Amino acid sequence: MKEYLAAVSGGPDSMALLDIYKDKIHAACHINYNKRETAVRDKNIVKQYCKKHNIKFYCLDVTKEMYVSYKQHNFQTVARIIRYEFFLKVAHKTNKKKILIAHNLDDFAETAYMQQVRSSNSLFYGIAKNNCYNDLLIERPLINKRKQALEDYCIKHKIPYGIDETNLMDIYERNKIRKLISSWSSLMFKKYIKQINTFNKKNASKLKTTNRWFNKWSESKYQNNVFIKIPNSIKIHVIYIFLSKNEIHGCSSKKLDAIAKFICSDNLNVDYRLAEKTLLHKNKNNISIIKLK
């Protein structure tokens, strides 16, 4: 039974995913961000593969108007929102509850490194093998595979793919980190992954408790009286998750602690400045994020 959707960009990682799991994939979801000329090539690669293997093909062509409507200056932040909303839309249309995404071990390392650079207070570094976006279950079956191994797979099995040349440019923070990590020896890479896995294993129990409390707080629509009940030992980690989901990163432990105290205080209808144009608003019942124009 073809129970999965798959996120397929046309690059070697996602084309390897599409080929390996083609018998389980109902439809491929492709996004053309219209940011480079070769995007049409990648779209056609995915479309033709799907036609050949009787896989449904859904494509979103992103327009300038769509970018503007999100009122965000960070392209990668907007792109992430756009693609996950698209995945969810296709999931509802096809009545599929699961999607495969081709994140690999190099992506895992890049994300972990970025989180460390940001002095993150996360209890988990990297990318989870499984998680959810609303009611859509996300699975990453290639998370333990190196990027080069996936490209080698495509070459060996004659699977067409395209290379996104913007990944080689120092225009995004992730690209710079990707270039750094690619310069590491195999031994250095293995040592780093071992270090991250040790950290994640050590914090697994605390992370589970933190997620349980965050979900409870989220379900209450971020009510103050629910937050107050959260154990003090994990309050800053719950705040960290809340801010991360709102694309706010880089807060120190000291600032997270100050935010926790702000929420627990008796002050009402007041704001806490998170960034130049971002406020945390607190009223009688709950807190919310306010984006200033």
Short mmCIF file of the C-alpha atoms (twelve columns), coordinates in Angstrom:
data_MODEL
# 
_entry.id   MODEL 
# 
loop_
_atom_site.group_PDB 
_atom_site.id 
_atom_site.type_symbol 
_atom_site.label_atom_id 
_atom_site.label_alt_id 
_atom_site.label_comp_id 
_atom_site.label_asym_id 
_atom_site.label_seq_id 
_atom_site.Cartn_x 
_atom_site.Cartn_y 
_atom_site.Cartn_z 
_atom_site.pdbx_PDB_model_num 
ATOM 1   C CA . MET A 1   0.000  0.000  0.000   1 
ATOM 2   C CA . LYS A 2   1.300  3.449  -0.945  1 
ATOM 3   C CA . GLU A 3   0.761  5.238  2.357   1 
ATOM 4   C CA . TYR A 4   3.380  7.990  2.084   1 
ATOM 5   C CA . LEU A 5   3.890  11.391 0.565   1 
ATOM 6   C CA . ALA A 6   7.490  12.385 -0.152  1 
ATOM 7   C CA . ALA A 7   9.168  15.793 -0.222  1 
ATOM 8   C CA . VAL A 8   11.268 15.764 -3.394  1 
ATOM 9   C CA . SER A 9   13.423 18.709 -4.483  1 
ATOM 10  C CA . GLY A 10  15.144 16.918 -7.350  1 
ATOM 11  C CA . GLY A 11  18.530 16.862 -5.620  1 
ATOM 12  C CA . PRO A 12  20.436 13.592 -5.063  1 
ATOM 13  C CA . ASP A 13  19.193 13.130 -1.482  1 
ATOM 14  C CA . SER A 14  15.496 13.350 -2.298  1 
ATOM 15  C CA . MET A 15  15.803 11.446 -5.595  1 
ATOM 16  C CA . ALA A 16  17.527 8.602  -3.749  1 
ATOM 17  C CA . LEU A 17  14.665 8.673  -1.223  1 
ATOM 18  C CA . LEU A 18  12.086 8.638  -4.011  1 
ATOM 19  C CA . ASP A 19  13.725 5.654  -5.709  1 
ATOM 20  C CA . ILE A 20  14.363 3.606  -2.553  1 
ATOM 21  C CA . TYR A 21  10.780 4.006  -1.294  1 
ATOM 22  C CA . LYS A 22  8.930  4.329  -4.614  1 
ATOM 23  C CA . ASP A 23  6.710  1.323  -3.880  1 
ATOM 24  C CA . LYS A 24  5.436  3.039  -0.710  1 
ATOM 25  C CA . ILE A 25  5.050  6.586  -2.060  1 
ATOM 26  C CA . HIS A 26  1.632  7.739  -3.232  1 
ATOM 27  C CA . ALA A 27  2.672  11.237 -4.260  1 
ATOM 28  C CA . ALA A 28  5.733  13.470 -4.510  1 
ATOM 29  C CA . CYS A 29  5.533  17.075 -3.269  1 
ATOM 30  C CA . HIS A 30  7.817  19.508 -5.091  1 
ATOM 31  C CA . ILE A 31  8.275  23.250 -4.494  1 
ATOM 32  C CA . ASN A 32  9.670  25.580 -7.121  1 
ATOM 33  C CA . TYR A 33  10.818 28.670 -5.219  1 
ATOM 34  C CA . ASN A 34  11.603 30.460 -8.502  1 
ATOM 35  C CA . LYS A 35  14.930 31.679 -7.138  1 
ATOM 36  C CA . ARG A 36  17.235 30.154 -9.789  1 
ATOM 37  C CA . GLU A 37  17.078 29.231 -13.478 1 
ATOM 38  C CA . THR A 38  17.870 25.555 -12.843 1 
ATOM 39  C CA . ALA A 39  14.724 25.166 -10.718 1 
ATOM 40  C CA . VAL A 40  12.714 24.230 -13.825 1 
ATOM 41  C CA . ARG A 41  15.222 21.471 -14.572 1 
ATOM 42  C CA . ASP A 42  14.754 20.019 -11.068 1 
ATOM 43  C CA . LYS A 43  10.975 20.222 -11.377 1 
ATOM 44  C CA . ASN A 44  11.066 18.272 -14.635 1 
ATOM 45  C CA . ILE A 45  13.393 15.628 -13.169 1 
ATOM 46  C CA . VAL A 46  10.899 14.881 -10.395 1 
ATOM 47  C CA . LYS A 47  7.870  15.103 -12.673 1 
ATOM 48  C CA . GLN A 48  9.313  12.689 -15.249 1 
ATOM 49  C CA . TYR A 49  10.409 10.174 -12.610 1 
ATOM 50  C CA . CYS A 50  6.922  10.211 -11.071 1 
ATOM 51  C CA . LYS A 51  5.287  9.715  -14.475 1 
ATOM 52  C CA . LYS A 52  7.552  6.747  -15.210 1 
ATOM 53  C CA . HIS A 53  6.826  5.059  -11.862 1 
ATOM 54  C CA . ASN A 54  3.124  5.925  -11.552 1 
ATOM 55  C CA . ILE A 55  3.565  8.293  -8.607  1 
ATOM 56  C CA . LYS A 56  1.300  11.334 -8.320  1 
ATOM 57  C CA . PHE A 57  3.097  14.672 -8.653  1 
ATOM 58  C CA . TYR A 58  2.123  17.851 -6.826  1 
ATOM 59  C CA . CYS A 59  4.033  21.061 -7.450  1 
ATOM 60  C CA . LEU A 60  3.824  24.484 -5.850  1 
ATOM 61  C CA . ASP A 61  5.212  27.397 -7.878  1 
ATOM 62  C CA . VAL A 62  5.994  30.113 -5.357  1 
ATOM 63  C CA . THR A 63  5.252  33.671 -6.475  1 
ATOM 64  C CA . LYS A 64  6.663  36.988 -5.274  1 
ATOM 65  C CA . GLU A 65  3.251  37.803 -3.819  1 
ATOM 66  C CA . MET A 66  3.391  34.679 -1.665  1 
ATOM 67  C CA . TYR A 67  6.773  35.666 -0.242  1 
ATOM 68  C CA . VAL A 68  5.532  39.171 0.577   1 
ATOM 69  C CA . SER A 69  2.379  37.871 2.260   1 
ATOM 70  C CA . TYR A 70  4.428  36.214 5.029   1 
ATOM 71  C CA . LYS A 71  6.006  39.550 6.028   1 
ATOM 72  C CA . GLN A 72  9.347  37.911 6.808   1 
ATOM 73  C CA . HIS A 73  12.783 39.067 5.673   1 
ATOM 74  C CA . ASN A 74  14.548 35.744 6.135   1 
ATOM 75  C CA . PHE A 75  14.087 33.688 2.955   1 
ATOM 76  C CA . GLN A 76  14.877 30.350 4.581   1 
ATOM 77  C CA . THR A 77  12.310 30.970 7.311   1 
ATOM 78  C CA . VAL A 78  9.618  31.820 4.762   1 
ATOM 79  C CA . ALA A 79  10.597 28.888 2.524   1 
ATOM 80  C CA . ARG A 80  10.233 26.469 5.424   1 
ATOM 81  C CA . ILE A 81  6.773  27.785 6.306   1 
ATOM 82  C CA . ILE A 82  5.679  27.620 2.658   1 
ATOM 83  C CA . ARG A 83  6.819  24.041 2.106   1 
ATOM 84  C CA . TYR A 84  5.352  22.598 5.299   1 
ATOM 85  C CA . GLU A 85  2.024  24.302 4.692   1 
ATOM 86  C CA . PHE A 86  2.093  22.850 1.168   1 
ATOM 87  C CA . PHE A 87  2.869  19.358 2.499   1 
ATOM 88  C CA . LEU A 88  -0.063 19.659 4.889   1 
ATOM 89  C CA . LYS A 89  -2.387 20.804 2.097   1 
ATOM 90  C CA . VAL A 90  -1.424 17.842 -0.106  1 
ATOM 91  C CA . ALA A 91  -1.790 15.480 2.858   1 
ATOM 92  C CA . HIS A 92  -5.354 16.644 3.440   1 
ATOM 93  C CA . LYS A 93  -6.148 16.456 -0.269  1 
ATOM 94  C CA . THR A 94  -4.825 12.901 -0.648  1 
ATOM 95  C CA . ASN A 95  -5.890 11.719 2.809   1 
ATOM 96  C CA . LYS A 96  -2.318 10.659 3.602   1 
ATOM 97  C CA . LYS A 97  -0.981 11.100 7.121   1 
ATOM 98  C CA . LYS A 98  2.738  10.473 6.582   1 
ATOM 99  C CA . ILE A 99  5.492  12.180 4.614   1 
ATOM 100 C CA . LEU A 100 9.080  11.115 3.951   1 
ATOM 101 C CA . ILE A 101 11.768 13.803 3.982   1 
ATOM 102 C CA . ALA A 102 15.320 13.161 2.774   1 
ATOM 103 C CA . HIS A 103 17.287 14.788 5.597   1 
ATOM 104 C CA . ASN A 104 20.583 12.938 5.986   1 
ATOM 105 C CA . LEU A 105 23.447 12.701 8.488   1 
ATOM 106 C CA . ASP A 106 25.197 15.760 7.023   1 
ATOM 107 C CA . ASP A 107 21.988 17.786 7.488   1 
ATOM 108 C CA . PHE A 108 21.811 16.471 11.051  1 
ATOM 109 C CA . ALA A 109 25.388 17.647 11.743  1 
ATOM 110 C CA . GLU A 110 24.823 21.060 10.129  1 
ATOM 111 C CA . THR A 111 21.710 21.688 12.220  1 
ATOM 112 C CA . ALA A 112 23.425 20.585 15.429  1 
ATOM 113 C CA . TYR A 113 26.382 22.865 14.715  1 
ATOM 114 C CA . MET A 114 24.085 25.826 14.003  1 
ATOM 115 C CA . GLN A 115 22.265 25.252 17.284  1 
ATOM 116 C CA . GLN A 116 25.557 25.176 19.195  1 
ATOM 117 C CA . VAL A 117 26.784 28.350 17.494  1 
ATOM 118 C CA . ARG A 118 23.597 30.091 18.576  1 
ATOM 119 C CA . SER A 119 24.318 29.111 22.209  1 
ATOM 120 C CA . SER A 120 21.147 27.098 22.031  1 
ATOM 121 C CA . ASN A 121 19.323 25.898 25.119  1 
ATOM 122 C CA . SER A 122 17.907 22.973 23.222  1 
ATOM 123 C CA . LEU A 123 17.893 19.575 24.905  1 
ATOM 124 C CA . PHE A 124 18.250 17.935 21.501  1 
ATOM 125 C CA . TYR A 125 20.781 18.868 18.826  1 
ATOM 126 C CA . GLY A 126 20.272 17.943 15.191  1 
ATOM 127 C CA . ILE A 127 17.138 16.737 13.392  1 
ATOM 128 C CA . ALA A 128 14.708 14.223 14.861  1 
ATOM 129 C CA . LYS A 129 14.147 11.018 12.897  1 
ATOM 130 C CA . ASN A 130 10.394 11.398 13.414  1 
ATOM 131 C CA . ASN A 131 8.208  14.322 14.409  1 
ATOM 132 C CA . CYS A 132 4.905  15.973 13.513  1 
ATOM 133 C CA . TYR A 133 3.686  19.083 11.751  1 
ATOM 134 C CA . ASN A 134 0.107  19.586 12.917  1 
ATOM 135 C CA . ASP A 135 -1.489 16.195 12.119  1 
ATOM 136 C CA . LEU A 136 1.146  15.194 9.545   1 
ATOM 137 C CA . LEU A 137 3.680  12.581 10.656  1 
ATOM 138 C CA . ILE A 138 7.184  13.315 9.329   1 
ATOM 139 C CA . GLU A 139 9.641  10.460 8.867   1 
ATOM 140 C CA . ARG A 140 13.311 10.794 7.903   1 
ATOM 141 C CA . PRO A 141 14.515 7.284  6.996   1 
ATOM 142 C CA . LEU A 142 17.853 8.523  5.592   1 
ATOM 143 C CA . ILE A 143 18.921 10.506 8.671   1 
ATOM 144 C CA . ASN A 144 21.828 8.110  9.338   1 
ATOM 145 C CA . LYS A 145 23.117 8.133  5.738   1 
ATOM 146 C CA . ARG A 146 25.909 10.438 4.526   1 
ATOM 147 C CA . LYS A 147 25.059 12.837 1.708   1 
ATOM 148 C CA . GLN A 148 27.804 11.429 -0.519  1 
ATOM 149 C CA . ALA A 149 26.431 7.895  -0.100  1 
ATOM 150 C CA . LEU A 150 23.060 9.068  -1.422  1 
ATOM 151 C CA . GLU A 151 24.624 10.744 -4.432  1 
ATOM 152 C CA . ASP A 152 26.637 7.580  -5.065  1 
ATOM 153 C CA . TYR A 153 23.371 5.625  -4.947  1 
ATOM 154 C CA . CYS A 154 21.865 7.821  -7.661  1 
ATOM 155 C CA . ILE A 155 24.933 7.416  -9.858  1 
ATOM 156 C CA . LYS A 156 25.034 3.639  -9.394  1 
ATOM 157 C CA . HIS A 157 21.322 3.205  -10.156 1 
ATOM 158 C CA . LYS A 158 21.258 5.852  -12.900 1 
ATOM 159 C CA . ILE A 159 18.734 8.018  -11.066 1 
ATOM 160 C CA . PRO A 160 18.663 11.551 -12.524 1 
ATOM 161 C CA . TYR A 161 19.162 14.474 -10.150 1 
ATOM 162 C CA . GLY A 162 20.029 18.167 -10.145 1 
ATOM 163 C CA . ILE A 163 22.492 20.119 -8.041  1 
ATOM 164 C CA . ASP A 164 21.270 23.343 -6.445  1 
ATOM 165 C CA . GLU A 165 24.191 25.665 -7.102  1 
ATOM 166 C CA . THR A 166 23.047 28.101 -4.401  1 
ATOM 167 C CA . ASN A 167 24.061 25.498 -1.794  1 
ATOM 168 C CA . LEU A 168 27.668 26.247 -2.748  1 
ATOM 169 C CA . MET A 169 27.352 30.008 -2.189  1 
ATOM 170 C CA . ASP A 170 28.059 31.740 1.141   1 
ATOM 171 C CA . ILE A 171 24.682 33.492 1.101   1 
ATOM 172 C CA . TYR A 172 23.126 31.642 4.043   1 
ATOM 173 C CA . GLU A 173 24.447 30.683 7.456   1 
ATOM 174 C CA . ARG A 174 23.787 27.000 6.739   1 
ATOM 175 C CA . ASN A 175 25.846 27.122 3.538   1 
ATOM 176 C CA . LYS A 176 28.871 28.413 5.441   1 
ATOM 177 C CA . ILE A 177 28.528 25.679 8.041   1 
ATOM 178 C CA . ARG A 178 27.990 23.082 5.285   1 
ATOM 179 C CA . LYS A 179 31.270 24.143 3.696   1 
ATOM 180 C CA . LEU A 180 33.067 23.927 7.047   1 
ATOM 181 C CA . ILE A 181 31.744 20.456 7.845   1 
ATOM 182 C CA . SER A 182 32.548 19.180 4.353   1 
ATOM 183 C CA . SER A 183 36.207 20.072 5.052   1 
ATOM 184 C CA . TRP A 184 36.332 17.739 8.051   1 
ATOM 185 C CA . SER A 185 37.982 14.362 7.812   1 
ATOM 186 C CA . SER A 186 35.808 11.263 8.160   1 
ATOM 187 C CA . LEU A 187 37.230 10.754 11.650  1 
ATOM 188 C CA . MET A 188 36.408 14.314 12.723  1 
ATOM 189 C CA . PHE A 189 32.859 13.922 11.423  1 
ATOM 190 C CA . LYS A 190 32.352 10.633 13.281  1 
ATOM 191 C CA . LYS A 191 33.673 12.141 16.522  1 
ATOM 192 C CA . TYR A 192 31.305 15.086 16.199  1 
ATOM 193 C CA . ILE A 193 28.274 12.850 15.577  1 
ATOM 194 C CA . LYS A 194 29.259 10.723 18.581  1 
ATOM 195 C CA . GLN A 195 29.475 13.863 20.745  1 
ATOM 196 C CA . ILE A 196 26.014 15.017 19.638  1 
ATOM 197 C CA . ASN A 197 24.463 11.584 20.116  1 
ATOM 198 C CA . THR A 198 25.922 11.400 23.641  1 
ATOM 199 C CA . PHE A 199 24.423 14.814 24.452  1 
ATOM 200 C CA . ASN A 200 21.012 13.789 23.087  1 
ATOM 201 C CA . LYS A 201 20.994 10.490 24.963  1 
ATOM 202 C CA . LYS A 202 21.942 12.230 28.229  1 
ATOM 203 C CA . ASN A 203 19.033 14.671 27.904  1 
ATOM 204 C CA . ALA A 204 16.424 12.281 26.482  1 
ATOM 205 C CA . SER A 205 14.416 11.945 29.702  1 
ATOM 206 C CA . LYS A 206 14.438 15.683 30.418  1 
ATOM 207 C CA . LEU A 207 13.456 16.404 26.807  1 
ATOM 208 C CA . LYS A 208 10.495 14.041 27.071  1 
ATOM 209 C CA . THR A 209 9.250  15.837 30.187  1 
ATOM 210 C CA . THR A 210 9.836  19.240 28.557  1 
ATOM 211 C CA . ASN A 211 7.888  18.281 25.432  1 
ATOM 212 C CA . ARG A 212 5.021  16.947 27.527  1 
ATOM 213 C CA . TRP A 213 4.769  20.249 29.412  1 
ATOM 214 C CA . PHE A 214 5.146  22.327 26.250  1 
ATOM 215 C CA . ASN A 215 2.321  20.399 24.574  1 
ATOM 216 C CA . LYS A 216 0.137  20.945 27.621  1 
ATOM 217 C CA . TRP A 217 0.927  24.670 27.578  1 
ATOM 218 C CA . SER A 218 0.365  24.870 23.818  1 
ATOM 219 C CA . GLU A 219 -2.997 23.100 24.063  1 
ATOM 220 C CA . SER A 220 -4.072 25.685 26.662  1 
ATOM 221 C CA . LYS A 221 -3.216 28.400 24.109  1 
ATOM 222 C CA . TYR A 222 -0.267 29.479 26.262  1 
ATOM 223 C CA . GLN A 223 -2.190 30.329 29.397  1 
ATOM 224 C CA . ASN A 224 -0.161 31.914 32.193  1 
ATOM 225 C CA . ASN A 225 -1.626 29.702 34.912  1 
ATOM 226 C CA . VAL A 226 -0.467 26.567 33.066  1 
ATOM 227 C CA . PHE A 227 3.053  27.920 32.584  1 
ATOM 228 C CA . ILE A 228 3.365  28.694 36.296  1 
ATOM 229 C CA . LYS A 229 2.826  24.980 37.066  1 
ATOM 230 C CA . ILE A 230 5.783  23.924 34.890  1 
ATOM 231 C CA . PRO A 231 8.744  22.730 37.033  1 
ATOM 232 C CA . ASN A 232 11.336 25.495 37.406  1 
ATOM 233 C CA . SER A 233 14.081 23.159 36.165  1 
ATOM 234 C CA . ILE A 234 12.582 23.042 32.660  1 
ATOM 235 C CA . LYS A 235 10.841 26.423 32.323  1 
ATOM 236 C CA . ILE A 236 13.626 27.916 30.172  1 
ATOM 237 C CA . HIS A 237 13.577 24.859 27.902  1 
ATOM 238 C CA . VAL A 238 9.817  25.182 27.409  1 
ATOM 239 C CA . ILE A 239 10.329 28.872 26.556  1 
ATOM 240 C CA . TYR A 240 13.103 27.857 24.148  1 
ATOM 241 C CA . ILE A 241 10.722 25.550 22.252  1 
ATOM 242 C CA . PHE A 242 8.032  28.242 22.173  1 
ATOM 243 C CA . LEU A 243 10.424 30.822 20.728  1 
ATOM 244 C CA . SER A 244 11.930 28.357 18.225  1 
ATOM 245 C CA . LYS A 245 8.467  27.576 16.847  1 
ATOM 246 C CA . ASN A 246 8.081  31.311 16.306  1 
ATOM 247 C CA . GLU A 247 11.457 31.467 14.484  1 
ATOM 248 C CA . ILE A 248 13.152 33.332 17.359  1 
ATOM 249 C CA . HIS A 249 16.635 32.022 18.064  1 
ATOM 250 C CA . GLY A 250 19.797 32.854 19.969  1 
ATOM 251 C CA . CYS A 251 18.358 33.768 23.383  1 
ATOM 252 C CA . SER A 252 20.793 33.165 26.234  1 
ATOM 253 C CA . SER A 253 19.874 31.170 29.352  1 
ATOM 254 C CA . LYS A 254 19.778 34.467 31.253  1 
ATOM 255 C CA . LYS A 255 17.253 35.950 28.814  1 
ATOM 256 C CA . LEU A 256 15.110 32.797 28.809  1 
ATOM 257 C CA . ASP A 257 15.056 32.895 32.607  1 
ATOM 258 C CA . ALA A 258 14.016 36.567 32.511  1 
ATOM 259 C CA . ILE A 259 11.173 35.691 30.109  1 
ATOM 260 C CA . ALA A 260 10.010 32.893 32.425  1 
ATOM 261 C CA . LYS A 261 9.944  35.314 35.373  1 
ATOM 262 C CA . PHE A 262 8.077  37.855 33.223  1 
ATOM 263 C CA . ILE A 263 5.347  35.295 32.467  1 
ATOM 264 C CA . CYS A 264 5.081  34.263 36.119  1 
ATOM 265 C CA . SER A 265 4.886  37.854 37.407  1 
ATOM 266 C CA . ASP A 266 1.697  39.659 38.384  1 
ATOM 267 C CA . ASN A 267 2.161  42.306 35.673  1 
ATOM 268 C CA . LEU A 268 -0.660 42.305 33.120  1 
ATOM 269 C CA . ASN A 269 -1.130 43.803 29.652  1 
ATOM 270 C CA . VAL A 270 2.597  44.389 29.303  1 
ATOM 271 C CA . ASP A 271 5.215  43.555 26.683  1 
ATOM 272 C CA . TYR A 272 8.663  42.021 26.788  1 
ATOM 273 C CA . ARG A 273 10.930 42.994 23.890  1 
ATOM 274 C CA . LEU A 274 12.374 39.861 22.294  1 
ATOM 275 C CA . ALA A 275 13.955 41.590 19.307  1 
ATOM 276 C CA . GLU A 276 13.872 44.953 17.539  1 
ATOM 277 C CA . LYS A 277 10.414 44.341 16.021  1 
ATOM 278 C CA . THR A 278 9.188  41.417 18.084  1 
ATOM 279 C CA . LEU A 279 7.352  41.600 21.404  1 
ATOM 280 C CA . LEU A 280 6.111  39.009 23.850  1 
ATOM 281 C CA . HIS A 281 2.716  40.260 25.022  1 
ATOM 282 C CA . LYS A 282 1.168  39.180 28.302  1 
ATOM 283 C CA . ASN A 283 -2.451 39.764 29.237  1 
ATOM 284 C CA . LYS A 284 -4.641 38.381 31.998  1 
ATOM 285 C CA . ASN A 285 -4.946 34.921 30.463  1 
ATOM 286 C CA . ASN A 286 -2.007 34.111 28.213  1 
ATOM 287 C CA . ILE A 287 1.006  35.263 26.221  1 
ATOM 288 C CA . SER A 288 1.420  35.853 22.500  1 
ATOM 289 C CA . ILE A 289 4.007  37.038 19.976  1 
ATOM 290 C CA . ILE A 290 3.524  40.461 18.369  1 
ATOM 291 C CA . LYS A 291 5.395  41.354 15.175  1 
ATOM 292 C CA . LEU A 292 5.771  45.102 14.669  1 
ATOM 293 C CA . LYS A 293 5.720  46.615 11.183  1 
# 
